[in-house]
Amino acid sequence: MYIPKRIEVEISSYCNAKCLACNRINFDDGDGTRETGYDLTVWKNPNIVYNLNLSTSFLEDKIFSTTWFKEARAFITIGNNGDPMANPEIADIFEKARYHNPTVGFAVHTNGSIGAKETFKHLAKLFNSRKNTFWFAIDGLEDTNHYYRVGVDWDKVIENAQTFINAGGKAGWRFVPFKHNIHQIEEAKKLSEQLGFNEFEVVNNILGDLYYADEVLKSFHAKNTEILDGYDNIPKSITKDESPWVTRNCNVHPQCTDNNMIFISSTKKLYPCCWFDAEWNQSVKNWWNTEESWNDLSIYTVESIMQNNKQKELINSFNKEKIIKTCQNFCGLDKK
C-alpha cells in the first residue's frame, strides 16, 4: 500500500452546465455511423448523487490535519459530477490546506462561470505562484464555447477569469478540441495571452474523434438539452450490467500507485482515481463499492481504507492477466 501524495477531491456535485461527456449524462448513439448519422438517446444519469458539498471541517479532519498530508505534493479539486466553484467554502478549504502544508501544490478545474468576485479574489492570493494553477475549461470563443459547455455564460467566464488574474492569480486555459472549434485554437491562445493567462493547453476529447464528437453534439442539441432537467426519459431497454474485468491487452502504468494518488468524491467515498467514480455503466464503481461502507470517509480514516483487502486486490491485479477495464482504458500503454 502507499501513502497518498496527490489528493484529488470533488468538493461539490453542484453544476450549472450540461456537458455531454459529463458523468451526469448518459447517452446511446443507436449504433449510428458516419453514413447513417447519429440519433442519440440522452438521459440524466440516475446513479449520480447530486448537489452535495464537502465542508472545510470534514476535509480538515480527514485530510489536512493528518501526519501524511504534511508530505503531500498536490491537492486538487476536480469534479466528476460538479464544479468546485459551486462550493461556497472553496477559499476556506484551500486556506486550511495551505495552513497544514505550506508547500503543497494546488490546482482547481472549473468551467469559470460560477462564483462571486470576492471568492475569485480570495483564491487568487492562494494561487499566486507557478506551483499552483487555476484551470478554466474554455472550449472555443464567444460563438462556440457554449456548444459543448451548455449553460455556461461566456461573459461571466471572461469576467471571472479577469478578476482572478487581475488579483494576482495564476490561471490556465484548457481547450477541448471539436470539429466546430479546432480552427479557433490559435485565436484562443492569443486571447489567453492578452487576458494574462499563464498557461494554455489543448487536451484530449474523451467523446472520441472530432467528427464523431461533433455529430453526437449536433444530435444532442437537436433533442433539446432540457431533456436533462428530469428523469422522465430514462430508457428501460438500455442496460449495461457488464463485468469490470477484462483480459489485459497492453502494459499498464497505474497512475494511482505511480503518483500515490487518491480521489475523494462528494459522497465522501475514497477511490484510487476519479475514473472509478465516473464509470458510466457502473460496473467498476459497483465492484469497488461491493462491501458496504468500507471506503466511506464519514466512518473510516484514509489510512484504514488504504489497508483494505479491496485496495490490495486492485493493486495486485496490475500485473495479472485479468485487469479492471478502467485501469486498462486510462492507464494502458501500447494498446492492441
Stockholm file with secondary structure:
# STOCKHOLM 1.0

chainA/1-336         MYIPKRIEVEISSYCNAKCLACNRINFDDGDGTRETGYDLTVWKNPNIVYNLNLSTSFLEDKIFSTTWFKEARAFITIGNNGDPMANPEIADIFEKARYHNPTVGFAVHTNGSIGAKETFKHLAKLFNSRKNTFWFAIDGLEDTNHYYRVGVDWDKVIENAQTFINAGGKAGWRFVPFKHNIHQIEEAKKLSEQLGFNEFEVVNNILGDLYYADEVLKSFHAKNTEILDGYDNIPKSITKDESPWVTRNCNVHPQCTDNNMIFISSTKKLYPCCWFDAEWNQSVKNWWNTEESWNDLSIYTVESIMQNNKQKELINSFNKEKIIKTCQNFCGLDKK
#=GR chainA/1-336 SS CCCCCEEEECCBCCCSCCCTTSTTEEEECTTCBTTTBCCCEEEECTTCCCSCBCCHHHHIIIIITSTGGGGCCEEEECCSSSCGGGCTTHHHHHHHHHHHCTTCEEEEEECSCCSCHHHHHHHHHHSCSTTCEEEEECCSCTTTHHHHSTTCCHHHHHHHHHHHHHTTCCEEEEECCCTTTGGGHHHHHHHHHHHTCSEEEECCCTTCSHHHHHHHHHHHHHHCGGGGGSSTTCCSSCCCCCCSEEECCSEECCHHHHTTEEEECTTSBEESSHHHHCCTTSHHHHHHTCSTTTTBTTTSCHHHHHTSHHHHHHHHHTTSSEEEHHHHHHHEESCC
#=GC SS_cons         CCCCCEEEECCBCCCSCCCTTSTTEEEECTTCBTTTBCCCEEEECTTCCCSCBCCHHHHIIIIITSTGGGGCCEEEECCSSSCGGGCTTHHHHHHHHHHHCTTCEEEEEECSCCSCHHHHHHHHHHSCSTTCEEEEECCSCTTTHHHHSTTCCHHHHHHHHHHHHHTTCCEEEEECCCTTTGGGHHHHHHHHHHHTCSEEEECCCTTCSHHHHHHHHHHHHHHCGGGGGSSTTCCSSCCCCCCSEEECCSEECCHHHHTTEEEECTTSBEESSHHHHCCTTSHHHHHHTCSTTTTBTTTSCHHHHHTSHHHHHHHHHTTSSEEEHHHHHHHEESCC
//
